[in-house]
Amino acid sequence: MSVATITKPASIAAFPSASIEARLRDDLLKSVISDASLKGIPLPADAPSQSATSIQIDSLVVVSLLCAIEPILGFELKDSVVQAGGYSSVNKAVENLMPRIETAWQKHRSKGSKK
C-alpha cells in the first residue's frame, strides 16, 4: 500500500515581474485600443508603438485592471498603487506601476513571514 502526501504549493520565491508586466501590458493595450476606437483616435499598427503612443489612461480603468494580476501575486492590491490622474501611455503606466506593485508584494511577503 502506498501513502500519498499532500503538500502545500510553494510560495513564490521571487517577484513575478515578467508575468505581472506581460499581463499589465496586455490589459492596458486592450483598454487603449478599445478607447481609441470609440473616440476615433488612430493608433499605430504594432504593439510597441501603441504602448508608446500618448493617450490618456484613466486611473479608475487601471484600478479595475489590477484585479487581473492579483491572482498572480496571491493578494489584493490597494487602489493607492495607481497614480491619481492616470497615465499618458501604456509605457508610462507600466513604468510607474511595476515598482509600486513590487513594493506592495514585498510588504505582503514580509507581513506573512512575521506570522
Buried (B, 14 or more C-beta within 10 A) or exposed (E): EEEEEEEEEEEEEEBBEEEBBEBBBBBBBEBBBEBBEEEEEEBEEEBEEBBEBEBEBBBEBBBBBBEEBEEBBEBEBEEEBBBEEBBEBBBBBBEBBBEBBBEBBEEBBEEEEEE
